[in-house]
Amino acid sequence: MRILISGAAGFIGSHLCDRFLAEGHEVVALDNLITGSYANLDTAGGHPRFRFYEHDITQPFDMDGPFDAVCHLASLASPKFYYAYPIATLESGSTGTRNMLEITRRDNARFLLTSTSECYGDPEVHPQVETYWGNVNPVGPRSCYDESKRYAEAMTMTYHRVYGLKSTIARIFNTYGPRMALDDGRVVPAFIDQALRGEPLTVYGDGSQTRSFCYVRDLVDGLVRLLMSEERYPVNLGNPAEMTILEFAHHVRDAVNPGLPIQFQPLPQDDPKRRRPDIGKARRILGWEPLVGLDEGMRDTVEYFRSRVVVAT
Ligand SMILES: NC(=O)c1ccc[n+]([C@@H]2O[C@H](COP(=O)([O-])OP(=O)(O)OC[C@H]3O[C@@H](n4cnc5c(N)ncnc54)[C@H](O)[C@@H]3O)[C@@H](O)[C@H]2O)c1
């Protein structure tokens, strides 16, 4: 296949490039590098079946086709960055998604939208199942991200209904692994960075809020299966093993730097209290479930960050 990927220089996008190249496909990559980096494309970069274009997908563009598949990952993705660039976040979910859908329509290609568990907001249904419509504050500070993804889902479904587009929608839950940006403020790199530096781990609230962490290799496998499926409605992809943020802080501390103190800070507005995917649908229609446990996934992730954290002496 010839595959177009937006957000290719980001954490998940770069792993998706590697996976497609390893399977023998040709990859055309787009990224404006607002949070991504060339370093993430170290493996893909030199490959003869790989081309990279630095471009903002919210601006008009034309790509030589045809493409067999279009994977749309470009978005600001962590609270720190979407608070810093709220308009760009809304733009990548709206105009950016529309631009990627238009290329898909032109080429009658398959389409994958990487949506998010944030579509469920602060959920009143637990675990979150795809038929739940969510509890999102449409005017809060997180809404630039949550609503941009909900709009992107609506746009994708509408292209499917109006043009018969072969579209798929992944609702991704917290994913971690090598190539996450150390400074993106998400809990996995934040804890590992603090632990490697020997600093106290910062927990927001009392740490009783829960999350479920999926290793990136598992997630990428789910994305590829979904892209090739005939399912048009959203599918949750994530690891159903749920833990509190405080438990996770202990896990990182014990693995990296036992004995570090844990510091508590006020909880940000609209922070979801509970997050766990119901992955029954992914199991049923994709034959997919996560295979990498937290110990194994964290070992690789800590190893990756160890070589990047510069500890002052
Ligand atoms: N990592 C997770 O836990 C998670 C969870 C839910 C959803 N997602 C979604 O998965 C996708 C990838 O997330 P990630 O964790 O790899 O984030 P990331 O920030 O590492 O990657 C996103 C990439 O998109 C690029 N980008 C942003 N706006 C762009 C634009 N207008 N034009 C071109 N490129 C642009 C960035 O430079 C970056 O390389 C995102 O759509 C995100 O919303 C991720």
Ligand as a Chemical Component Dictionary entry (heavy atoms), coordinates in Angstrom:
data_LIG
# 
_chem_comp.id                   LIG 
_chem_comp.type                 NON-POLYMER 
_chem_comp.pdbx_formal_charge   0 
_chem_comp.three_letter_code    LIG 
# 
loop_
_chem_comp_atom.comp_id 
_chem_comp_atom.atom_id 
_chem_comp_atom.alt_atom_id 
_chem_comp_atom.type_symbol 
_chem_comp_atom.charge 
_chem_comp_atom.model_Cartn_x 
_chem_comp_atom.model_Cartn_y 
_chem_comp_atom.model_Cartn_z 
_chem_comp_atom.pdbx_ordinal 
LIG N1  N1  N 0  -0.573 9.326  23.180 1  
LIG C1  C1  C 0  -1.770 9.139  23.703 2  
LIG O1  O1  O 0  -1.896 8.656  24.841 3  
LIG C2  C2  C 0  -3.010 9.512  22.920 4  
LIG C3  C3  C 0  -4.252 9.289  23.520 5  
LIG C4  C4  C 0  -5.394 9.613  22.811 6  
LIG C5  C5  C 0  -5.310 10.099 21.524 7  
LIG N2  N2  N 1  -4.102 10.298 20.954 8  
LIG C6  C6  C 0  -4.064 10.869 19.598 9  
LIG O2  O2  O 0  -3.103 10.207 18.803 10 
LIG C7  C7  C 0  -2.480 11.126 17.908 11 
LIG C8  C8  C 0  -0.967 11.088 18.096 12 
LIG O3  O3  O 0  -0.655 11.467 19.436 13 
LIG P1  P1  P 0  0.831  11.453 20.006 14 
LIG O4  O4  O 0  0.747  11.031 21.412 15 
LIG O5  O5  O -1 1.704  10.739 19.073 16 
LIG O6  O6  O 0  1.144  13.017 19.999 17 
LIG P2  P2  P 0  2.427  13.784 19.428 18 
LIG O7  O7  O 0  2.299  15.200 19.877 19 
LIG O8  O8  O 0  3.665  13.054 19.769 20 
LIG O9  O9  O 0  2.200  13.691 17.864 21 
LIG C9  C9  C 0  1.330  14.548 17.163 22 
LIG C10 C10 C 0  2.072  15.040 15.934 23 
LIG O10 O10 O 0  1.210  15.893 15.173 24 
LIG C11 C11 C 0  1.988  16.977 14.679 25 
LIG N3  N3  N 0  1.051  18.066 14.373 26 
LIG C12 C12 C 0  0.239  18.738 15.235 27 
LIG N4  N4  N 0  -0.485 19.652 14.554 28 
LIG C13 C13 C 0  -0.131 19.533 13.250 29 
LIG C14 C14 C 0  -0.538 20.179 12.059 30 
LIG N5  N5  N 0  -1.474 21.157 12.071 31 
LIG N6  N6  N 0  0.031  19.823 10.872 32 
LIG C15 C15 C 0  0.965  18.827 10.838 33 
LIG N7  N7  N 0  1.387  18.180 11.939 34 
LIG C16 C16 C 0  0.842  18.521 13.122 35 
LIG C17 C17 C 0  2.963  17.280 15.807 36 
LIG O11 O11 O 0  4.099  18.004 15.390 37 
LIG C18 C18 C 0  3.309  15.872 16.281 38 
LIG O12 O12 O 0  4.429  15.362 15.592 39 
LIG C19 C19 C 0  -3.087 12.496 18.202 40 
LIG O13 O13 O 0  -4.113 12.756 17.280 41 
LIG C20 C20 C 0  -3.655 12.334 19.600 42 
LIG O14 O14 O 0  -4.755 13.191 19.809 43 
LIG C21 C21 C 0  -2.935 10.025 21.622 44 
# 
loop_
_chem_comp_bond.comp_id 
_chem_comp_bond.atom_id_1 
_chem_comp_bond.atom_id_2 
_chem_comp_bond.value_order 
_chem_comp_bond.pdbx_ordinal 
LIG N1  C1  SING 1  
LIG C1  O1  DOUB 2  
LIG C1  C2  SING 3  
LIG C2  C3  SING 4  
LIG C2  C21 DOUB 5  
LIG C3  C4  DOUB 6  
LIG C4  C5  SING 7  
LIG C5  N2  DOUB 8  
LIG N2  C6  SING 9  
LIG N2  C21 SING 10 
LIG C6  O2  SING 11 
LIG C6  C20 SING 12 
LIG O2  C7  SING 13 
LIG C7  C8  SING 14 
LIG C7  C19 SING 15 
LIG C8  O3  SING 16 
LIG O3  P1  SING 17 
LIG P1  O4  DOUB 18 
LIG P1  O5  SING 19 
LIG P1  O6  SING 20 
LIG O6  P2  SING 21 
LIG P2  O7  DOUB 22 
LIG P2  O8  SING 23 
LIG P2  O9  SING 24 
LIG O9  C9  SING 25 
LIG C9  C10 SING 26 
LIG C10 O10 SING 27 
LIG C10 C18 SING 28 
LIG O10 C11 SING 29 
LIG C11 N3  SING 30 
LIG C11 C17 SING 31 
LIG N3  C12 SING 32 
LIG N3  C16 SING 33 
LIG C12 N4  DOUB 34 
LIG N4  C13 SING 35 
LIG C13 C14 SING 36 
LIG C13 C16 DOUB 37 
LIG C14 N5  SING 38 
LIG C14 N6  DOUB 39 
LIG N6  C15 SING 40 
LIG C15 N7  DOUB 41 
LIG N7  C16 SING 42 
LIG C17 O11 SING 43 
LIG C17 C18 SING 44 
LIG C18 O12 SING 45 
LIG C19 O13 SING 46 
LIG C19 C20 SING 47 
LIG C20 O14 SING 48 
# 
